[in-house]
């Protein structure tokens, strides 16, 4: 059971969640760079990595640590707007401890990033450019694979703005609010002084840790096995 913890050593992000976060960041960068350099073999592998990681994150959103679970950070539009208004009215109130984990606004950002990366990673395997590249599942929908490729490419129009907003928020917290969020995603622990952050501990049991790591490995093996379904003649 999650219990309140006001310690400066408050564990916010569990290890499987941190591995997902950095793995996704690297895989997305590799996917973008590789496609711009016509390395579709690398692009495909990066996309399959993204697919396995996002599926893991969705599952982990129900079984992970306290701050990883959707139920503990996703709120409706009304509560989000109320939170924004309150934050604007209070400004940089140094007296009020920050609640550990995602803010309501950041929660919507997380949902958006998960949605667009899932969209891109799930449409990629079904797409084809009709010349040099066929996704591992394109042969199953030959009449639609070209159209799916167009839908896949359009997803970048949403991905780039969301990534830019994500980076802007990190820089805002780092330089304006003096809160190094990236350090917390490396160590897993809140980076603020003990009296500046409060909330439930995000730690997980040893068995759940092993389960999370195995789940990541299994899903990566499954998604990277998709090219085996591509017929040699296609």
N, C-alpha and C positions, 0 to 999 in steps of 0.2 A: 504493500500500500504506500502511495506517495505521501510524504509528510513535509510540512513547511520547513524550510531551512534558510536561515539568514546568514549563514557563514560565508566568509569571503572565498572559501574553497568550494562553493556551490557548484556541483556538476550539472551542467545544463544539457550538453549534447552527448549522447552515448556514442561509442566507437563505431558501430555499424552505420549510424547516421553520418558521422564525419567522413567515413570512407566513401559513402554514397556522394556526399557533397563535393569532395575534391575529385573523385572519379568522374562525376558528371561534368564538372568544369573542364577537366582535361580532355575528356571525350568530345565535348562540344567544340572546343578549340581545334582539335585534330580534325574533326568532321568538316569544319568551315575551311580550314587551311588546305586540306587535301582536295576538296572539291574545286577550290579556286585554282589548284595546280594540276587538275585533271588526273588525280590519283584516285580513281574510283574504287580500286581494291582497298586502299586505306580508308576511304570514306565509308565504304560498306561496313568494314570492321568497327569503325568508330560509331557508326549508327547502331549496329547491333549491341555494342557496349552500352550505349545510351538507353536502348530499349530494355535491356536486362536491369539496368540501374533504376529506371523509372518504375518498372513493375515492382521491383523490390521496395522502393519508397512508398508506393501505394499500400503494399502489404504491411510495411513497417509503420505506416500511419495508424494502424489499428493495434499493433502488438509491441511497438518500440517503447523507449523510455517516455517519461511523462511529457516532456516538451516535444517529442517526435510524433505524438498521437494527435490526429486531426481534431478529435473531440476536445482537446485541451487548448487549441489555439485558433480554430476556425470559428468565426462569428458572422452574423448576418450583416447586411448593408447598413441597417439602422444603427446597430451598435458600433460599427466601424465609423460611420459619420459622426456619431456622438463622441467617440474617442478622439477623432481628428479635431473636432471643435474644442474639446477639453484641452488637448495638447497645445492648440494655438492660443487659447486663453491663458493657460499657465505659463507658456513660454518655457524657458530653461530653468525650471524650478529645481534647484540643487537639493532642496530639503526633502523632496519626495523620492523614496527609493524606486528604482525602475523595476518593473515586474520582469523576471527572467523569462526567456523564450521569445517567440515571435509576437510583435505587436499586432493588433487587428489589421492594420494597413499592410504590414509585412506578410501576414498570413495570406492575403489576397495575391500578393506578389509571388509567393511560393506556389499557390494554386495555378497562377498564370504560367509560370515557368514549367511546372510539371505538365500542364496541359499542352503547351506548344511543343515541348520536347517529346512527349508521348505521341503527339500528332505526327511530327516529322519522322520519328523512329519507326512508327508503325506503318506509315505510307511508303517509306523508302523501299522496303523489300518487295512491294508489289509493283514498283514502277520500272519504266524502261525509257531510254532515250531513242530507241529504235535504230541505233547505230553501233555504239561501243559498249553499252552497259545494259544488262538485264538484271533486275533484282532477283533474289533467290526464289521468290514466289510469283514473279511476273508471268510465268508460264501457266499459272492457274487462272489468270484473268486476261488472256491475250487481247481481248477487245477493249479492255478498260485500262491496261497498264500505261498507255501513253497519257490518258487523261489524269490518272493518279499521279504520274510524274509532274504534271503541271500543278496539281494541288500541292504536291510535296514542295515544289520550288517556291510557291507563294507563301509557305509557312515561314520562310526566312524574313518576310516583311513584318511578322509579329515577333519573331525571336530576337532580332537585333534591338528593337526599342526596349523590350523587357530586360535584356541583359544590360543595356545602358542604364536603365532606371535602377537596376539592382546594384551596379557599380557606383552610381551616384549616391545611393543611400548609404553604402559602406563608407564612402569618402566623407559624406555629411556627418555620420556618427564619429568618424575618426578625427576630423579636424574641427568640427563645430561643437560636438558634444564630448569630445575627448574619450570616446569609447571605441577601443580597437576590436571590432567584431570579428575580424579575421583571426585574431589570436585565440578567441574563445572557440572558433571552429577547428583550431589545431589542437588545443589542449583539452577542449571539452568543458572547461571551467570558466565561470564568469570572470571577466577581466577587470571589473570595477572594484573599488574598495568595499569591504564587507558591509558598510552601512549604506551603500548606494544601490544594492540590488536585493531583491527578495523573491521568494517563490519556492515551489516544490523541487526536490532533488530529482535530477533526470537520470540517475544511475539505474542500471539494470543488473539482474542476477547473472552469475557465471553461466548458467544453463541457457539463459536467454541470449547472452552474448554469443555463445557458440552457435545457437540456432540462427542468429542474425548473420553471422559470418558464413555459415553453411548455405543459407538462403541466397546470399549474394553469389557465392561460387556456383550453386546449382543453376540459378537463373542466367548467369553468364555462359555457362556451358550449354544451356538450352538455346539461347539466342544465337550463339556463335555456331551452333550446329545447323541453323537454318540453310546455309549454303549447300549442305549435303542434299537438300531436296531439289536443287537445281539440276535438271536433266543435262547430261553431257551434250546432247544434240541441240539444246535451246540456245 
